[in-house]
């Protein structure tokens, strides 16, 4: 028997509203709240939350000596089109040169790594 169920994944960041809007543009959904805690309600009922973290230091990629903490895998049907869209929204490439792979790695505007996956 499970002790708990997953409520929401929370991303620490310097500006919760800005990061929630970035992910709303990538994933769809509705941004709710303001200030130190902002929720992104996704169209399928799931949610991501964003919490202000004073002194936030983004993870490094790749960094064998430092933890990346976690990353999101975002499933897409067209890697090239999705890449163009996330770069226009403010993402930056971390590991996207190898065009033969079924995934590419980017950082969101706060520096969290995420993958676009056509897997």
Buried (B, 14 or more C-beta within 10 A) or exposed (E): EEEEEEEEEBBBBBBBBBBBBBBBBBBEBEBEBEEEBBBBBBEEEEBBBBBBBEEBEBBBBEEEEEEBEEBBEBEBEEBEEBBEBBEEBBBEEBBBEEEEBEBBBBBBBBBBBBBBBBE
